[in-house]
């Protein structure tokens, strides 16, 4: 496979987060009974006319500005003609020659830490089709038109990706961006964010693209990666056996982990595009664009750069913490509570330890908190420990009230019971032992009680140091200050080796 190069372009469909559809007043809420959210416009009754939802234009412009794209001052809706059971009009209203968003670009970080710029050809507005239902209907298919007319922003990339992992990185970046902008909820299980992958292969070094296949309706990052990898291997096998790759549309079967042919791939002229006579061109002026630009939030890359600069985080950690607005806000509410949430009395960490405190907070958010969220499949907005509460816990680590190990136990109790760290520490008597004489006394007792291990340690078995630490922690129920314990134990064992008391 090293002789071959993969070429990938993605067409991402982001459902815009409007309450009503793109050309009708019907609701867009997910999960309604079939055909209860389809108006006469969506059902294509004779004599009805579409009316453009202005909010979808604002959201499209917002996306265009976020990727540094050309926002068209004049865009046109067209009719894309094809016949399918879930398309009641016999055509889809989309944009073709004059989309609302033109060329832009976005930068993604790859697994090796390098960055790559992916070109975006266009982003255009269109209506979604309905849905064909097959389950529970013997020898028949049902049609649910609730989705018909749901507003979509189709984001078309350049064929700039060269591996499935690059495609996933790009898709994740777009997913992050549309959620930051609050123009799409990004719910892949509900179909709010999905993509079609155009995949081809060519001999390494060859300029001409190979024949591509389009894999339709991929609705998870894992499926995108697996479907592309399968398709690449399939095409290479065909070419190396002397066969041809045909341009076609394929579906991915996640149960069998394979793609299979759906239909031959249509060209643009097969759809007989022409301007929709029922919709006027969309005219956008500079004042409108500036007004939308003023609503842009701090974007993911800017937030990550600020986290790295202001809090001394690594590029990787800053990138992880900026993958969603909610996650970034949660982290920032810990490290800068005075600026994000009402300040806690005496809880703001001193400026001298701010950077170290930020790193501690980052580790906890990406570690214990993320693990707890993943176990229960919760979003950060539904975390059972608030940022204010976690801040209170971390400050008890900083002031050495508790050790990091005990802090994990306290966090578990906070997650289950919703109590503050201070309450749990007080109720369970978890305050760390920092009195040197108390720790020293336990160390002396442990050493005296384990003469064989002491002799082995003197003989060079250094790993037994961990045994002595464990025994002291057992006696103190994990409350001995780890730093003080290590120093005292090293000193005591060194004296033991030299024959001292």
Secondary structure, DSSP 4 states (H G I P E B T S, - for coil): -TTEEEEEEEEEEEE---SB-SSSS-B--TTPPTTSS--TTTTT-TT------HHHHHHHHHHHHHTTPPBPSEE-EEEEE---TT-TTSEEEEE-SS-SB--EEEEEE-TTS-EEEEEEEEEEEEE---EEE-TT-TT--EEE-SSTT-EEEEEEE-S-B-SHHHHHHHHHHHHHHHHHTTS----TTTTSEEEEEEEEEEETT--S----EEEEEE-SHHHHHHHHHHHHHHHHHHHHTT--PPPEEEEEETTTTEEEEEEEPPPGGGGT-EE-TTSPPEE--HHHHHHHHTT----HHHHHHHHHHHH---HHHHHHHTSSHHHHHHHHHHHTHHHHSPPPTTTSPPGGGHHHHHHHHHHHIIIIIHHHHHHTT--GGG-SS-HHHHHHHHHHHHTTSS-HHHHHHHHHHHHHH---HHHHHHHHT-PPB--HHHHHHHHHHHHHH-HHHHHHHHTT-TTHHHHHHHHHHHHTTT-B-HHHHHHHHHHHHHHHHTT--
